[in-house]
């Protein structure tokens, strides 16, 4: 849970391995052990539709690292 909270912060700690997915903006990849989290920020319009007071994250998938390339191709 701490990792997800840290991803939501604009200025996340340096020890979190997260990178934008090249050619797949606005998607990002975060690494945690043998798993990868594919996510993006929720837009203001999406937050408003959801009734959320502020933006957050949309977690697309949590996958095994071996499956990362296949998932990225389908985004």
N, CA, C and O atoms as a Tinker XYZ file with bonds, in Angstrom:
   300  protein
     1  N      0.819000   -1.186000    0.000000    73     2
     2  CA     0.000000    0.000000    0.000000    64     1     3
     3  C      0.867000    1.255000    0.000000    63     2     4     5
     4  O      0.507000    2.255000   -0.623000    81     3
     5  N      1.985000    1.215000    0.680000    73     3     6
     6  CA     2.870000    2.370000    0.728000    64     5     7
     7  C      3.375000    2.722000   -0.663000    63     6     8     9
     8  O      3.498000    3.901000   -0.995000    81     7
     9  N      3.667000    1.720000   -1.474000    73     7    10
    10  CA     4.129000    1.979000   -2.835000    64     9    11
    11  C      3.076000    2.738000   -3.620000    63    10    12    13
    12  O      3.407000    3.703000   -4.309000    81    11
    13  N      1.824000    2.332000   -3.539000    73    11    14
    14  CA     0.763000    3.005000   -4.282000    64    13    15
    15  C      0.574000    4.439000   -3.818000    63    14    16    17
    16  O      0.362000    5.333000   -4.637000    81    15
    17  N      0.649000    4.665000   -2.528000    73    15    18
    18  CA     0.553000    6.039000   -2.027000    64    17    19
    19  C      1.718000    6.879000   -2.533000    63    18    20    21
    20  O      1.532000    8.044000   -2.885000    81    19
    21  N      2.900000    6.309000   -2.572000    73    19    22
    22  CA     4.067000    7.037000   -3.052000    64    21    23
    23  C      3.958000    7.356000   -4.539000    63    22    24    25
    24  O      4.413000    8.412000   -4.979000    81    23
    25  N      3.360000    6.455000   -5.316000    73    23    26
    26  CA     3.186000    6.707000   -6.746000    64    25    27
    27  C      2.247000    7.885000   -6.980000    63    26    28    29
    28  O      2.416000    8.632000   -7.943000    81    27
    29  N      1.278000    8.051000   -6.120000    73    27    30
    30  CA     0.309000    9.130000   -6.277000    64    29    31
    31  C      0.920000   10.496000   -5.999000    63    30    32    33
    32  O      0.428000   11.507000   -6.500000    81    31
    33  N      1.980000   10.536000   -5.210000    73    31    34
    34  CA     2.645000   11.804000   -4.915000    64    33    35
    35  C      3.440000   12.275000   -6.119000    63    34    36    37
    36  O      4.117000   11.484000   -6.776000    81    35
    37  N      3.355000   13.549000   -6.400000    73    35    38
    38  CA     4.130000   14.118000   -7.506000    64    37    39
    39  C      5.621000   13.954000   -7.273000    63    38    40    41
    40  O      6.365000   13.617000   -8.194000    81    39
    41  N      6.058000   14.191000   -6.045000    73    39    42
    42  CA     7.473000   14.094000   -5.696000    64    41    43
    43  C      7.691000   12.808000   -4.906000    63    42    44    45
    44  O      7.865000   12.846000   -3.687000    81    43
    45  N      7.681000   11.673000   -5.598000    73    43    46
    46  CA     7.835000   10.404000   -4.901000    64    45    47
    47  C      9.300000   10.195000   -4.502000    63    46    48    49
    48  O     10.199000   10.800000   -5.086000    81    47
    49  N      9.530000    9.347000   -3.519000    73    47    50
    50  CA    10.899000    9.081000   -3.080000    64    49    51
    51  C     11.766000    8.530000   -4.207000    63    50    52    53
    52  O     11.271000    7.871000   -5.122000    81    51
    53  N     13.045000    8.804000   -4.130000    73    51    54
    54  CA    13.972000    8.375000   -5.182000    64    53    55
    55  C     14.134000    6.862000   -5.240000    63    54    56    57
    56  O     14.582000    6.337000   -6.260000    81    55
    57  N     13.784000    6.148000   -4.175000    73    55    58
    58  CA    13.975000    4.702000   -4.166000    64    57    59
    59  C     12.867000    3.933000   -4.887000    63    58    60    61
    60  O     12.901000    2.703000   -4.930000    81    59
    61  N     11.903000    4.628000   -5.445000    73    59    62
    62  CA    10.837000    3.969000   -6.207000    64    61    63
    63  C     11.235000    3.968000   -7.676000    63    62    64    65
    64  O     11.514000    5.016000   -8.259000    81    63
    65  N     11.257000    2.775000   -8.266000    73    63    66
    66  CA    11.627000    2.640000   -9.669000    64    65    67
    67  C     10.372000    2.770000  -10.523000    63    66    68    69
    68  O      9.631000    1.806000  -10.713000    81    67
    69  N     10.147000    3.975000  -11.034000    73    67    70
    70  CA     8.999000    4.207000  -11.908000    64    69    71
    71  C      9.472000    4.965000  -13.130000    63    70    72    73
    72  O     10.333000    5.840000  -13.041000    81    71
    73  N      8.902000    4.621000  -14.272000    73    71    74
    74  CA     9.303000    5.246000  -15.531000    64    73    75
    75  C      8.104000    5.352000  -16.466000    63    74    76    77
    76  O      7.199000    4.519000  -16.428000    81    75
    77  N      8.109000    6.381000  -17.304000    73    75    78
    78  CA     7.029000    6.460000  -18.302000    64    77    79
    79  C      7.225000    5.370000  -19.348000    63    78    80    81
    80  O      8.356000    5.000000  -19.665000    81    79
    81  N      6.127000    4.862000  -19.878000    73    79    82
    82  CA     6.209000    3.875000  -20.946000    64    81    83
    83  C      6.395000    4.630000  -22.259000    63    82    84    85
    84  O      5.503000    5.355000  -22.700000    81    83
    85  N      7.532000    4.457000  -22.865000    73    83    86
    86  CA     7.890000    5.180000  -24.084000    64    85    87
    87  C      6.894000    4.846000  -25.192000    63    86    88    89
    88  O      6.652000    3.678000  -25.495000    81    87
    89  N      6.324000    5.886000  -25.788000    73    87    90
    90  CA     5.365000    5.708000  -26.867000    64    89    91
    91  C      3.970000    5.342000  -26.393000    63    90    92    93
    92  O      3.084000    5.104000  -27.213000    81    91
    93  N      3.762000    5.294000  -25.101000    73    91    94
    94  CA     2.455000    4.918000  -24.543000    64    93    95
    95  C      1.967000    5.935000  -23.526000    63    94    96    97
    96  O      1.317000    5.567000  -22.549000    81    95
    97  N      2.270000    7.205000  -23.740000    73    95    98
    98  CA     1.829000    8.238000  -22.815000    64    97    99
    99  C      0.308000    8.203000  -22.698000    63    98   100   101
   100  O     -0.361000    8.031000  -23.717000    81    99
   101  N     -0.245000    8.351000  -21.566000    73    99   102
   102  CA     0.262000    8.818000  -20.279000    64   101   103
   103  C      0.613000    7.684000  -19.321000    63   102   104   105
   104  O      0.697000    7.917000  -18.115000    81   103
   105  N      0.820000    6.466000  -19.814000    73   103   106
   106  CA     1.046000    5.306000  -18.958000    64   105   107
   107  C      2.449000    5.283000  -18.370000    63   106   108   109
   108  O      3.417000    5.701000  -19.007000    81   107
   109  N      2.538000    4.784000  -17.137000    73   107   110
   110  CA     3.797000    4.625000  -16.416000    64   109   111
   111  C      3.922000    3.185000  -15.951000    63   110   112   113
   112  O      2.933000    2.455000  -15.878000    81   111
   113  N      5.163000    2.780000  -15.632000    73   111   114
   114  CA     5.461000    1.462000  -15.092000    64   113   115
   115  C      6.210000    1.645000  -13.785000    63   114   116   117
   116  O      7.165000    2.418000  -13.712000    81   115
   117  N      5.779000    0.937000  -12.757000    73   115   118
   118  CA     6.494000    0.929000  -11.484000    64   117   119
   119  C      6.938000   -0.503000  -11.217000    63   118   120   121
   120  O      6.197000   -1.454000  -11.464000    81   119
   121  N      8.147000   -0.639000  -10.713000    73   119   122
   122  CA     8.698000   -1.961000  -10.453000    64   121   123
   123  C      8.691000   -2.235000   -8.955000    63   122   124   125
   124  O      9.107000   -1.400000   -8.152000    81   123
   125  N      8.212000   -3.417000   -8.598000    73   123   126
   126  CA     8.263000   -3.865000   -7.218000    64   125   127
   127  C      8.530000   -5.368000   -7.214000    63   126   128   129
   128  O      7.637000   -6.161000   -7.514000    81   127
   129  N      9.736000   -5.752000   -6.881000    73   127   130
   130  CA    10.110000   -7.167000   -6.900000    64   129   131
   131  C      9.967000   -7.746000   -8.291000    63   130   132   133
   132  O     10.483000   -7.182000   -9.255000    81   131
   133  N      9.272000   -8.865000   -8.406000    73   131   134
   134  CA     9.052000   -9.517000   -9.705000    64   133   135
   135  C      7.782000   -9.039000  -10.390000    63   134   136   137
   136  O      7.375000   -9.609000  -11.402000    81   135
   137  N      7.152000   -8.004000   -9.856000    73   135   138
   138  CA     5.903000   -7.507000  -10.428000    64   137   139
   139  C      6.065000   -6.093000  -10.961000    63   138   140   141
   140  O      6.931000   -5.333000  -10.527000    81   139
   141  N      5.204000   -5.767000  -11.913000    73   139   142
   142  CA     5.172000   -4.430000  -12.486000    64   141   143
   143  C      3.752000   -3.901000  -12.373000    63   142   144   145
   144  O      2.780000   -4.636000  -12.549000    81   143
   145  N      3.651000   -2.618000  -12.079000    73   143   146
   146  CA     2.356000   -1.951000  -11.973000    64   145   147
   147  C      2.256000   -0.979000  -13.134000    63   146   148   149
   148  O      3.095000   -0.088000  -13.268000    81   147
   149  N      1.250000   -1.135000  -13.968000    73   147   150
   150  CA     1.002000   -0.238000  -15.090000    64   149   151
   151  C     -0.099000    0.721000  -14.635000    63   150   152   153
   152  O     -1.184000    0.284000  -14.250000    81   151
   153  N      0.177000    2.025000  -14.680000    73   151   154
   154  CA    -0.775000    2.993000  -14.158000    64   153   155
   155  C     -0.667000    4.328000  -14.888000    63   154   156   157
   156  O      0.280000    4.578000  -15.634000    81   155
   157  N     -1.663000    5.174000  -14.651000    73   155   158
   158  CA    -1.634000    6.556000  -15.140000    64   157   159
   159  C     -2.423000    7.414000  -14.166000    63   158   160   161
   160  O     -3.206000    6.905000  -13.364000    81   159
   161  N     -2.212000    8.692000  -14.244000    73   159   162
   162  CA    -2.955000    9.632000  -13.399000    64   161   163
   163  C     -4.366000    9.815000  -13.957000    63   162   164   165
   164  O     -4.575000    9.799000  -15.170000    81   163
   165  N     -5.316000    9.987000  -13.062000    73   163   166
   166  CA    -6.689000   10.286000  -13.465000    64   165   167
   167  C     -6.749000   11.774000  -13.800000    63   166   168   169
   168  O     -6.212000   12.605000  -13.067000    81   167
   169  N     -7.395000   12.098000  -14.894000    73   167   170
   170  CA    -7.511000   13.499000  -15.297000    64   169   171
   171  C     -8.524000   14.222000  -14.408000    63   170   172   173
   172  O     -9.297000   13.588000  -13.689000    81   171
   173  N     -8.510000   15.532000  -14.466000    73   171   174
   174  CA    -9.475000   16.313000  -13.671000    64   173   175
   175  C    -10.905000   15.991000  -14.068000    63   174   176   177
   176  O    -11.787000   15.894000  -13.215000    81   175
   177  N    -11.133000   15.826000  -15.375000    73   175   178
   178  CA   -12.485000   15.485000  -15.835000    64   177   179
   179  C    -12.931000   14.123000  -15.295000    63   178   180   181
   180  O    -14.075000   13.962000  -14.869000    81   179
   181  N    -12.026000   13.153000  -15.317000    73   179   182
   182  CA   -12.359000   11.827000  -14.780000    64   181   183
   183  C    -12.638000   11.907000  -13.280000    63   182   184   185
   184  O    -13.575000   11.280000  -12.786000    81   183
   185  N    -11.827000   12.675000  -12.561000    73   183   186
   186  CA   -12.025000   12.832000  -11.118000    64   185   187
   187  C    -13.383000   13.468000  -10.838000    63   186   188   189
   188  O    -14.089000   13.062000   -9.916000    81   187
   189  N    -13.738000   14.457000  -11.633000    73   187   190
   190  CA   -15.032000   15.123000  -11.458000    64   189   191
   191  C    -16.177000   14.138000  -11.712000    63   190   192   193
   192  O    -17.157000   14.126000  -10.967000    81   191
   193  N    -16.061000   13.314000  -12.754000    73   191   194
   194  CA   -17.105000   12.323000  -13.049000    64   193   195
   195  C    -17.241000   11.289000  -11.936000    63   194   196   197
   196  O    -18.335000   10.798000  -11.657000    81   195
   197  N    -16.109000   10.966000  -11.306000    73   195   198
   198  CA   -16.118000    9.989000  -10.218000    64   197   199
   199  C    -16.512000   10.595000   -8.875000    63   198   200   201
   200  O    -16.723000    9.878000   -7.897000    81   199
   201  N    -16.609000   11.924000   -8.841000    73   199   202
   202  CA   -16.936000   12.594000   -7.597000    64   201   203
   203  C    -15.768000   12.646000   -6.629000    63   202   204   205
   204  O    -15.956000   12.824000   -5.425000    81   203
   205  N    -14.565000   12.489000   -7.155000    73   203   206
   206  CA   -13.364000   12.528000   -6.308000    64   205   207
   207  C    -12.943000   13.977000   -6.099000    63   206   208   209
   208  O    -13.035000   14.782000   -7.026000    81   207
   209  N    -12.482000   14.323000   -4.899000    73   207   210
   210  CA   -12.074000   15.701000   -4.633000    64   209   211
   211  C    -10.815000   16.109000   -5.389000    63   210   212   213
   212  O    -10.616000   17.292000   -5.663000    81   211
   213  N     -9.973000   15.155000   -5.726000    73   211   214
   214  CA    -8.755000   15.458000   -6.481000    64   213   215
   215  C     -8.403000   14.253000   -7.328000    63   214   216   217
   216  O     -9.044000   13.207000   -7.239000    81   215
   217  N     -7.386000   14.408000   -8.146000    73   215   218
   218  CA    -6.961000   13.315000   -9.003000    64   217   219
   219  C     -6.397000   12.156000   -8.210000    63   218   220   221
   220  O     -6.180000   12.263000   -7.003000    81   219
   221  N     -6.170000   11.084000   -8.871000    73   219   222
   222  CA    -5.604000    9.889000   -8.256000    64   221   223
   223  C     -4.950000    9.054000   -9.335000    63   222   224   225
   224  O     -4.498000    9.583000  -10.351000    81   223
   225  N     -4.898000    7.775000   -9.124000    73   223   226
   226  CA    -4.275000    6.872000  -10.080000    64   225   227
   227  C     -5.283000    5.865000  -10.610000    63   226   228   229
   228  O     -6.189000    5.431000   -9.899000    81   227
   229  N     -5.107000    5.507000  -11.862000    73   227   230
   230  CA    -5.842000    4.406000  -12.461000    64   229   231
   231  C     -4.831000    3.284000  -12.636000    63   230   232   233
   232  O     -3.902000    3.405000  -13.435000    81   231
   233  N     -5.003000    2.203000  -11.904000    73   231   234
   234  CA    -4.114000    1.050000  -12.014000    64   233   235
   235  C     -4.674000    0.157000  -13.110000    63   234   236   237
   236  O     -5.756000   -0.413000  -12.964000    81   235
   237  N     -3.940000    0.038000  -14.200000    73   235   238
   238  CA    -4.376000   -0.791000  -15.324000    64   237   239
   239  C     -4.172000   -2.264000  -15.007000    63   238   240   241
   240  O     -5.097000   -3.066000  -15.136000    81   239
   241  N     -2.956000   -2.622000  -14.590000    73   239   242
   242  CA    -2.640000   -4.014000  -14.315000    64   241   243
   243  C     -1.501000   -4.107000  -13.321000    63   242   244   245
   244  O     -0.655000   -3.216000  -13.247000    81   243
   245  N     -1.482000   -5.175000  -12.566000    73   243   246
   246  CA    -0.330000   -5.592000  -11.775000    64   245   247
   247  C      0.051000   -6.946000  -12.352000    63   246   248   249
   248  O     -0.730000   -7.896000  -12.295000    81   247
   249  N      1.252000   -7.031000  -12.908000    73   247   250
   250  CA     1.630000   -8.214000  -13.676000    64   249   251
   251  C      3.009000   -8.722000  -13.269000    63   250   252   253
   252  O      3.790000   -8.012000  -12.636000    81   251
   253  N      3.283000   -9.955000  -13.645000    73   251   254
   254  CA     4.623000  -10.511000  -13.492000    64   253   255
   255  C      5.535000   -9.836000  -14.504000    63   254   256   257
   256  O      5.102000   -9.517000  -15.612000    81   255
   257  N      6.767000   -9.618000  -14.144000    73   255   258
   258  CA     7.691000   -8.887000  -15.016000    64   257   259
   259  C      7.853000   -9.540000  -16.380000    63   258   260   261
   260  O      8.120000   -8.848000  -17.362000    81   259
   261  N      7.697000  -10.858000  -16.461000    73   259   262
   262  CA     7.848000  -11.560000  -17.745000    64   261   263
   263  C      6.742000  -11.213000  -18.730000    63   262   264   265
   264  O      6.915000  -11.391000  -19.935000    81   263
   265  N      5.611000  -10.722000  -18.238000    73   263   266
   266  CA     4.465000  -10.412000  -19.094000    64   265   267
   267  C      4.397000   -8.950000  -19.510000    63   266   268   269
   268  O      3.462000   -8.555000  -20.207000    81   267
   269  N      5.359000   -8.146000  -19.103000    73   267   270
   270  CA     5.308000   -6.703000  -19.320000    64   269   271
   271  C      5.215000   -6.325000  -20.800000    63   270   272   273
   272  O      4.350000   -5.531000  -21.170000    81   271
   273  N      6.066000   -6.860000  -21.637000    73   271   274
   274  CA     6.078000   -6.485000  -23.056000    64   273   275
   275  C      4.751000   -6.774000  -23.740000    63   274   276   277
   276  O      4.271000   -5.952000  -24.521000    81   275
   277  N      4.152000   -7.922000  -23.463000    73   275   278
   278  CA     2.868000   -8.263000  -24.062000    64   277   279
   279  C      1.752000   -7.317000  -23.648000    63   278   280   281
   280  O      0.899000   -6.966000  -24.462000    81   279
   281  N      1.754000   -6.909000  -22.404000    73   279   282
   282  CA     0.732000   -5.988000  -21.913000    64   281   283
   283  C      0.919000   -4.608000  -22.529000    63   282   284   285
   284  O     -0.059000   -3.961000  -22.906000    81   283
   285  N      2.150000   -4.154000  -22.632000    73   283   286
   286  CA     2.429000   -2.827000  -23.209000    64   285   287
   287  C      1.965000   -2.768000  -24.657000    63   286   288   289
   288  O      1.438000   -1.741000  -25.085000    81   287
   289  N      2.144000   -3.823000  -25.410000    73   287   290
   290  CA     1.712000   -3.830000  -26.822000    64   289   291
   291  C      0.200000   -3.632000  -26.950000    63   290   292   293
   292  O     -0.266000   -3.094000  -27.954000    81   291
   293  N     -0.563000   -4.057000  -25.953000    73   291   294
   294  CA    -2.027000   -3.974000  -26.024000    64   293   295
   295  C     -2.597000   -2.679000  -25.457000    63   294   296   297
   296  O     -3.811000   -2.480000  -25.502000    81   295
   297  N     -1.764000   -1.801000  -24.930000    73   295   298
   298  CA    -2.278000   -0.544000  -24.373000    64   297   299
   299  C     -2.739000    0.385000  -25.474000    63   298   300
   300  O     -3.202000    1.491000  -25.196000    81   299
